[in-house]
Amino acid sequence: MEATMQQETTQIDTKKIKALPILIALLLSGFIGMFSETALNVALSDLMQILSITPATAQWLTTGYLLTLGMLVPVSGMLLQWFTTRQLFVASLAFSILGTIIAALAPSFEMLLTARVVQAVGTGLLLPLMFNTILIIFPAEKRGAAMGMIGLVIMVAPAIGPTIAGLLIENLSWHWIFWLALPFLIISLVVGILFMQNVTKITKPKIDALSILLSSAGFGGIVFGFSSAGEAEGWSSSKVIISIVIGAVSLALFGIRQMYMKQPMINLRAFRFPMFSMGVLMVFLCMMVILSSMLILPMYLIQGQGYTAFKAGLILLPGGIINGIMSPIMGRLFDKYGPKWLVIPGLAIISVTLWFFSSISATSTIAFIIVLHSTLMIGVSMVFMPAQTNGINQLPRELYPDGTAIMNTLQQVAGAIGTALAVSIMAAGQKSYLSGVTNPKDPSHMLPAFTQGVQGAFLFAMTIGIVGLIIAFFIKRVIVQHQK
């Protein structure tokens, strides 16, 4: 009976589902979600003046977003088994549209923060749904190309976000970041309503309130603790230490509970598949490199080189576009050759490029920065989606929701950890330089101190890249048998 049901599902997946319109609806909504997330970062300095808030308060617009994702995404595996694809898609777009409207009209910081949380709920529902749906509607031999399109969305949207936002802020106001996104979200919702089909099997597993509580406290505590340390609090803050300890203990208890449950909220048995575990580790390390570099590099361009936010965005734009172009290409190469011949060279390129980045200074040319950033983005495109797709390919179909939930959750955690460590290392480098000069308050020492801190942060990112490169030599191509 079960075998017959699986055969019927497979037949529907391959013959009756209109994959292209579904893919377009998912990619368009995902693109705007990622654009909205990063575009606001450029406006933070303006918002501090307009709303009369401190930098630590303004950072909550980013931290609150990450915190909501970190708490919601782990639950997504269960939601995918409780609600249909159409229901979750409509709900995610409804939250995204509502949050965008509130943000566009927001007169105060409190209202804008509320809007960011509502937006994050929409993104938190959409990301796992996007990955899980594409895994189902595309056969394994075409999955790399489809996941490459997701890579295009994930990388290009954050790349063009700062450039477009800088242009809007200079000519209109920060509200237009959200007004610009709104019609695209509405179009995506309409396309989804017309063409989205239910591709998941509803099993309605038992809801375990304790698992949800432990998961929220665990992932929320880790993200909050590391984000606070990286923003303004510092590692010695009791708030940071307590948050990370509560998060770590809650995660440990959550993991133990999942292993002993008949119907776990997230099935951690996915880690029994070695290539999935390696894929998770690769994605985790890759996200630490991407997000730490993407935080430090704009700071270097604006504070170290004196460029405006708009010009800094333009400098980073070619690398983002190149990465977007390369992601689908790498997806097709993955389908043809497997992960090893992409991931290993990709991590080698990332490591070498970050080594060059560790020598940048106030005299580095724009051309040098653009070439290095573009090369880094090529390396990232060779690693991110191939490692992720190869890992999930090893999972049986019933573990897809759990696998995508694990991948997406740990990406948020990696982002929080990577940026926090990078900022801390940068601050330590600045402090170390100033401690060796006779007059630390002399303004002439500020730029070389900042440069030394930036160089240290890039050396940290390079170290992560080298660790990933060593691990990559053990990656193997997964032959998908259980889905044929």
C-alpha positions as CSV (number, residue, x, y, z in Angstrom):
1,M,0.0,0.0,0.0
2,E,2.8,2.4,1.0
3,A,4.8,1.5,-2.1
4,T,1.8,2.2,-4.3
5,M,1.2,5.6,-2.6
6,Q,4.9,6.5,-3.3
7,Q,4.6,5.5,-6.9
8,E,1.5,7.5,-7.3
9,T,3.1,10.6,-5.7
10,T,6.2,10.2,-8.0
11,Q,3.9,10.0,-11.1
12,I,2.1,13.2,-10.1
13,D,5.4,14.9,-9.4
14,T,6.9,14.2,-12.8
15,K,3.9,14.3,-15.1
16,K,1.2,16.5,-13.7
17,I,3.0,19.3,-11.8
18,K,3.7,22.5,-13.7
19,A,7.1,23.0,-12.3
20,L,8.0,26.3,-14.1
21,P,5.2,28.6,-12.8
22,I,5.7,27.2,-9.3
23,L,9.5,27.9,-9.6
24,I,8.8,31.4,-10.8
25,A,6.4,32.2,-7.9
26,L,8.9,30.8,-5.3
27,L,12.0,32.5,-6.8
28,L,10.3,35.9,-7.2
29,S,9.0,36.0,-3.6
30,G,12.3,34.6,-2.3
31,F,14.2,37.3,-4.3
32,I,12.1,40.2,-2.8
33,G,12.4,38.6,0.7
34,M,16.2,38.6,0.5
35,F,16.3,42.0,-1.1
36,S,14.2,43.5,1.7
37,E,16.4,41.9,4.3
38,T,19.7,43.4,3.1
39,A,18.5,46.6,1.5
40,L,17.6,48.1,4.9
41,N,21.2,47.7,6.2
42,V,22.3,50.6,4.0
43,A,19.6,52.8,5.5
44,L,20.6,52.2,9.2
45,S,22.8,55.3,9.4
46,D,19.9,57.5,8.0
47,L,17.4,55.8,10.3
48,M,19.6,56.6,13.4
49,Q,19.3,60.3,12.6
50,I,15.7,60.3,11.4
51,L,14.3,58.1,14.3
52,S,16.8,59.4,16.9
53,I,18.1,56.0,17.9
54,T,21.6,54.7,18.8
55,P,23.6,52.2,16.6
56,A,22.9,49.4,19.1
57,T,19.1,50.1,18.9
58,A,19.2,50.3,15.1
59,Q,20.9,46.9,14.9
60,W,17.8,45.4,16.3
61,L,16.2,45.8,12.9
62,T,18.7,43.1,11.7
63,T,18.9,41.1,15.0
64,G,15.1,41.0,15.4
65,Y,14.8,39.6,11.8
66,L,17.5,37.0,12.4
67,L,16.1,36.1,15.8
68,T,12.6,35.5,14.3
69,L,14.1,33.3,11.6
70,G,16.2,31.3,14.0
71,M,13.1,30.5,16.1
72,L,10.7,29.9,13.3
73,V,12.7,27.9,10.7
74,P,13.2,24.8,13.0
75,V,9.4,24.5,13.3
76,S,9.0,24.6,9.5
77,G,9.7,20.9,9.1
78,M,6.6,20.2,11.2
79,L,4.5,22.9,9.5
80,L,5.3,21.3,6.1
81,Q,3.7,18.1,7.4
82,W,0.6,19.9,8.9
83,F,-0.3,22.3,6.1
84,T,-0.5,22.1,2.3
85,T,2.0,23.7,0.0
86,R,-0.6,26.3,-1.2
87,Q,-1.6,27.1,2.4
88,L,2.0,27.8,3.5
89,F,2.8,29.7,0.4
90,V,-0.2,32.0,0.7
91,A,0.5,32.4,4.5
92,S,4.2,33.3,3.9
93,L,3.3,35.9,1.2
94,A,0.5,37.3,3.4
95,F,3.0,37.9,6.3
96,S,5.6,39.4,3.9
97,I,3.0,41.8,2.3
98,L,1.6,42.8,5.7
99,G,5.1,43.4,7.1
100,T,6.2,45.4,4.0
101,I,3.1,47.6,4.2
102,I,3.7,48.3,7.9
103,A,7.4,49.1,7.2
104,A,6.5,51.4,4.3
105,L,4.1,53.4,6.6
106,A,6.1,53.1,9.8
107,P,6.5,56.4,11.6
108,S,8.6,55.1,14.5
109,F,11.3,52.6,15.3
110,E,8.9,50.4,17.3
111,M,6.6,50.1,14.3
112,L,9.5,49.4,12.0
113,L,10.8,46.7,14.3
114,T,7.3,45.1,14.4
115,A,7.2,45.2,10.6
116,R,10.6,43.4,10.4
117,V,9.4,40.7,12.7
118,V,6.3,40.2,10.6
119,Q,8.4,40.1,7.4
120,A,10.7,37.5,9.0
121,V,7.7,35.3,9.7
122,G,7.0,35.4,6.0
123,T,10.6,34.6,5.0
124,G,10.8,31.9,7.7
125,L,7.8,30.1,6.2
126,L,9.0,30.7,2.6
127,L,12.6,29.5,2.6
128,P,12.0,25.9,3.8
129,L,8.9,25.7,1.6
130,M,11.0,26.8,-1.4
131,F,13.7,24.2,-0.9
132,N,11.3,21.4,0.0
133,T,9.0,22.0,-3.0
134,I,11.9,22.2,-5.5
135,L,13.3,18.9,-4.1
136,I,9.9,17.3,-4.9
137,I,9.0,18.7,-8.2
138,F,12.4,18.3,-9.9
139,P,13.9,14.8,-10.4
140,A,17.4,14.2,-8.9
141,E,19.2,14.6,-12.3
142,K,17.8,18.1,-12.8
143,R,17.9,19.2,-9.2
144,G,21.3,20.9,-9.3
145,A,20.1,23.4,-12.0
146,A,16.9,24.2,-10.0
147,M,18.9,24.7,-6.8
148,G,21.3,26.8,-8.8
149,M,18.4,29.2,-9.5
150,I,17.8,29.4,-5.8
151,G,21.5,30.3,-5.4
152,L,20.9,33.1,-7.9
153,V,18.1,34.5,-5.8
154,I,20.0,34.1,-2.5
155,M,23.2,35.8,-3.8
156,V,22.0,38.4,-6.3
157,A,19.2,39.9,-4.1
158,P,21.6,40.8,-1.3
159,A,24.1,42.1,-3.8
160,I,21.8,44.6,-5.6
161,G,19.9,45.4,-2.4
162,P,22.5,48.0,-1.1
163,T,22.9,49.6,-4.5
164,I,19.2,50.1,-5.1
165,A,18.6,51.1,-1.5
166,G,21.4,53.7,-1.7
167,L,19.9,55.2,-4.8
168,L,16.4,55.3,-3.2
169,I,17.7,56.9,0.0
170,E,19.6,59.6,-1.9
171,N,16.6,60.6,-4.2
172,L,13.5,59.6,-2.2
173,S,13.4,58.1,1.3
174,W,14.0,54.8,3.1
175,H,10.3,54.1,3.0
176,W,10.6,53.5,-0.8
177,I,12.7,50.4,-0.1
178,F,9.5,48.8,0.9
179,W,7.1,50.5,-1.5
180,L,9.4,49.1,-4.3
181,A,9.1,45.6,-3.0
182,L,5.4,45.6,-2.4
183,P,4.1,45.1,-6.1
184,F,6.5,42.3,-6.7
185,L,5.2,40.4,-3.6
186,I,1.6,40.9,-4.8
187,I,2.5,39.6,-8.3
188,S,4.2,36.6,-6.7
189,L,1.1,35.9,-4.6
190,V,-1.2,36.0,-7.6
191,V,1.1,33.7,-9.6
192,G,1.3,31.3,-6.7
193,I,-2.5,31.3,-6.2
194,L,-3.0,30.5,-9.9
195,F,-0.3,27.9,-10.4
196,M,0.9,26.6,-7.0
197,Q,0.0,22.9,-6.4
198,N,0.1,20.8,-3.3
199,V,3.1,18.5,-3.6
200,T,3.7,17.5,0.0
201,K,2.0,14.7,2.0
202,I,0.1,15.8,5.0
203,T,0.8,13.5,8.0
204,K,0.0,15.8,10.9
205,P,2.5,14.6,13.4
206,K,1.8,15.1,17.1
207,I,2.7,18.7,18.2
208,D,5.2,18.6,21.1
209,A,5.1,21.9,23.0
210,L,8.2,21.1,24.9
211,S,10.2,20.5,21.7
212,I,9.0,23.9,20.3
213,L,9.9,25.6,23.6
214,L,13.4,24.0,23.7
215,S,14.0,24.8,20.0
216,S,12.9,28.4,20.3
217,A,15.1,28.9,23.4
218,G,18.0,27.1,21.8
219,F,18.3,28.6,18.4
220,G,16.9,32.0,19.6
221,G,19.4,32.1,22.5
222,I,22.4,31.3,20.2
223,V,21.4,33.8,17.6
224,F,20.6,36.5,20.1
225,G,23.8,36.0,22.1
226,F,26.2,36.0,19.2
227,S,24.4,38.9,17.5
228,S,24.5,41.0,20.7
229,A,28.3,40.2,21.1
230,G,29.0,41.3,17.6
231,E,27.0,44.5,17.7
232,A,27.7,46.4,20.9
233,E,27.6,44.3,24.0
234,G,31.0,42.5,23.8
235,W,31.8,38.9,24.9
236,S,32.1,39.8,28.6
237,S,28.5,41.0,28.8
238,S,26.4,38.9,31.2
239,K,23.5,39.1,28.7
240,V,25.6,37.6,26.0
241,I,27.0,34.8,28.2
242,I,23.6,33.9,29.7
243,S,21.9,33.9,26.2
244,I,24.6,31.6,24.7
245,V,24.6,29.2,27.7
246,I,20.7,29.0,27.7
247,G,20.8,28.4,24.0
248,A,23.4,25.7,24.1
249,V,21.7,23.8,27.0
250,S,18.3,24.1,25.4
251,L,19.7,22.8,22.1
252,A,21.3,19.8,23.8
253,L,18.0,19.0,25.6
254,F,16.2,19.5,22.3
255,G,18.5,17.1,20.5
256,I,18.2,14.4,23.2
257,R,14.4,14.7,23.2
258,Q,14.2,14.4,19.4
259,M,16.2,11.2,19.4
260,Y,13.8,9.5,21.8
261,M,10.5,10.6,20.2
262,K,8.6,8.4,17.8
263,Q,7.5,11.5,15.8
264,P,10.2,14.2,16.4
265,M,9.7,17.8,15.5
266,I,13.0,17.7,13.5
267,N,14.2,14.2,12.7
268,L,17.9,14.4,13.6
269,R,18.4,10.9,12.2
270,A,19.1,12.8,9.0
271,F,22.6,13.2,10.4
272,R,23.1,9.5,10.0
273,F,23.6,10.1,6.3
274,P,27.3,11.1,6.0
275,M,27.0,13.3,2.9
276,F,24.1,15.2,4.4
277,S,26.2,15.9,7.5
278,M,29.1,17.0,5.4
279,G,26.7,19.2,3.3
280,V,25.4,20.8,6.4
281,L,28.9,21.5,7.6
282,M,30.0,22.9,4.2
283,V,26.9,25.2,4.1
284,F,27.6,26.3,7.7
285,L,31.2,27.2,7.0
286,C,30.3,28.9,3.7
287,M,27.6,31.1,5.3
288,M,30.1,32.1,8.0
289,V,32.6,33.2,5.3
290,I,29.9,34.9,3.2
291,L,28.2,36.9,5.9
292,S,31.3,37.8,7.8
293,S,33.0,39.1,4.6
294,M,29.8,40.9,3.4
295,L,29.7,42.7,6.8
296,I,33.4,43.7,6.9
297,L,33.8,44.7,3.3
298,P,31.1,47.4,3.2
299,M,32.5,48.8,6.5
300,Y,36.0,48.9,5.0
301,L,34.7,50.7,1.8
302,I,32.7,53.3,3.8
303,Q,34.9,53.9,6.8
304,G,38.3,52.9,5.4
305,Q,38.0,54.3,1.9
306,G,35.4,57.1,2.6
307,Y,32.9,56.0,0.0
308,T,29.1,56.6,0.2
309,A,26.8,53.7,0.8
310,F,25.6,54.0,-2.8
311,K,29.1,53.9,-4.2
312,A,30.1,51.0,-1.9
313,G,27.0,49.1,-3.2
314,L,28.1,49.8,-6.8
315,I,31.6,48.4,-6.1
316,L,30.0,45.2,-4.7
317,L,27.4,44.9,-7.4
318,P,29.6,43.1,-10.1
319,G,30.6,40.3,-7.7
320,G,26.9,39.8,-6.8
321,I,25.8,39.7,-10.4
322,I,28.7,37.3,-11.4
323,N,27.7,35.0,-8.5
324,G,24.1,35.1,-9.7
325,I,25.1,34.1,-13.2
326,M,27.4,31.4,-12.0
327,S,24.9,29.7,-9.6
328,P,22.7,28.1,-12.3
329,I,25.8,27.2,-14.3
330,M,27.3,25.5,-11.3
331,G,24.0,23.7,-10.7
332,R,24.2,22.2,-14.2
333,L,27.8,21.3,-13.8
334,F,26.9,19.6,-10.5
335,D,24.2,17.5,-12.3
336,K,26.9,16.4,-14.8
337,Y,30.0,16.0,-12.8
338,G,29.0,15.8,-9.1
339,P,30.2,18.0,-6.2
340,K,33.9,17.1,-5.7
341,W,35.2,18.9,-8.8
342,L,33.3,22.0,-7.9
343,V,33.5,22.2,-4.1
344,I,37.3,21.6,-3.7
345,P,38.4,24.2,-6.3
346,G,35.7,26.6,-5.0
347,L,37.1,26.5,-1.4
348,A,40.6,26.8,-2.7
349,I,39.6,30.0,-4.6
350,I,37.8,31.3,-1.5
351,S,40.8,30.7,0.7
352,V,43.3,32.3,-1.6
353,T,41.0,35.3,-2.3
354,L,40.5,35.9,1.4
355,W,44.3,35.8,1.9
356,F,44.6,38.6,-0.7
357,F,41.8,40.5,1.1
358,S,43.8,40.3,4.4
359,S,46.3,42.7,2.9
360,I,43.9,45.4,1.8
361,S,44.6,48.9,3.0
362,A,43.4,52.5,2.5
363,T,45.4,52.7,-0.7
364,S,43.9,49.6,-2.3
365,T,42.3,50.5,-5.7
366,I,38.6,50.0,-6.6
367,A,39.6,47.6,-9.4
368,F,41.6,45.5,-7.0
369,I,38.5,45.2,-4.6
370,I,36.1,44.5,-7.5
371,V,38.3,41.7,-8.9
372,L,38.8,40.1,-5.4
373,H,35.1,40.3,-4.5
374,S,34.1,38.9,-7.9
375,T,36.6,36.0,-7.5
376,L,35.3,35.3,-4.0
377,M,31.7,35.2,-5.3
378,I,32.7,32.7,-8.0
379,G,34.3,30.5,-5.3
380,V,31.1,30.7,-3.2
381,S,28.9,29.7,-6.2
382,M,31.1,26.6,-6.6
383,V,30.5,25.5,-3.0
384,F,27.2,26.6,-1.7
385,M,24.5,24.9,-3.8
386,P,26.5,21.9,-4.9
387,A,27.3,20.9,-1.3
388,Q,23.8,21.6,-0.2
389,T,22.1,19.7,-3.0
390,N,24.5,16.7,-2.7
391,G,23.7,16.4,1.0
392,I,20.0,16.6,0.7
393,N,20.1,14.1,-2.3
394,Q,21.2,11.4,0.1
395,L,18.1,11.7,2.3
396,P,15.0,9.6,1.8
397,R,12.1,11.6,0.6
398,E,10.3,11.5,4.0
399,L,13.3,13.3,5.5
400,Y,13.2,16.3,3.0
401,P,11.3,18.6,5.4
402,D,13.7,17.8,8.2
403,G,16.8,18.2,6.0
404,T,15.7,21.6,4.6
405,A,14.7,22.8,8.1
406,I,18.1,21.8,9.5
407,M,20.0,23.4,6.6
408,N,18.0,26.7,6.8
409,T,18.2,26.9,10.5
410,L,21.9,26.4,10.7
411,Q,22.4,29.1,8.0
412,Q,20.8,31.6,10.3
413,V,23.0,30.4,13.2
414,A,26.1,30.5,11.0
415,G,25.3,34.0,10.0
416,A,25.0,35.2,13.6
417,I,28.2,33.4,14.7
418,G,30.3,34.4,11.7
419,T,29.4,38.1,11.8
420,A,29.8,38.3,15.6
421,L,33.3,36.6,15.5
422,A,34.3,38.8,12.6
423,V,33.3,42.0,14.3
424,S,35.0,40.9,17.6
425,I,38.2,40.1,15.8
426,M,38.1,43.4,13.9
427,A,37.6,45.3,17.2
428,A,40.5,43.3,18.8
429,G,42.8,44.2,15.9
430,Q,42.0,47.9,16.3
431,K,42.6,47.7,20.1
432,S,45.9,45.9,19.6
433,Y,47.1,48.5,17.2
434,L,46.1,51.4,19.4
435,S,47.7,49.8,22.5
436,G,51.1,50.0,20.7
437,V,51.1,53.8,19.9
438,T,52.0,56.6,22.2
439,N,48.8,58.6,21.8
440,P,45.8,56.3,21.0
441,K,43.4,59.3,20.8
442,D,45.3,60.8,17.9
443,P,42.9,60.8,14.9
444,S,45.8,59.9,12.6
445,H,45.9,56.4,14.2
446,M,42.2,55.6,13.6
447,L,42.5,54.6,10.0
448,P,45.6,52.3,10.3
449,A,44.0,50.8,13.4
450,F,40.7,50.1,11.6
451,T,42.7,48.6,8.6
452,Q,44.5,46.2,10.9
453,G,41.2,45.1,12.4
454,V,39.7,44.5,8.9
455,Q,42.8,42.5,7.9
456,G,42.4,40.3,11.0
457,A,38.7,39.7,10.2
458,F,39.6,38.5,6.7
459,L,42.3,36.2,8.1
460,F,39.6,34.7,10.3
461,A,37.4,34.1,7.2
462,M,40.4,32.6,5.4
463,T,40.9,30.2,8.2
464,I,37.3,29.0,8.0
465,G,37.8,28.6,4.2
466,I,40.9,26.4,4.7
467,V,39.0,24.2,7.3
468,G,36.3,23.7,4.7
469,L,38.8,22.9,2.0
470,I,40.4,20.1,4.1
471,I,36.9,18.6,4.9
472,A,35.9,18.9,1.2
473,F,38.4,16.2,0.2
474,F,36.1,13.6,1.8
475,I,33.0,14.6,-0.2
476,K,31.5,12.0,-2.5
477,R,28.8,12.2,-5.1
478,V,25.5,10.7,-3.9
479,I,23.8,8.2,-6.3
480,V,20.1,8.8,-5.8
481,Q,18.4,5.3,-5.8
482,H,15.5,5.6,-3.4
483,Q,13.8,8.2,-5.5
484,K,13.8,6.3,-8.9
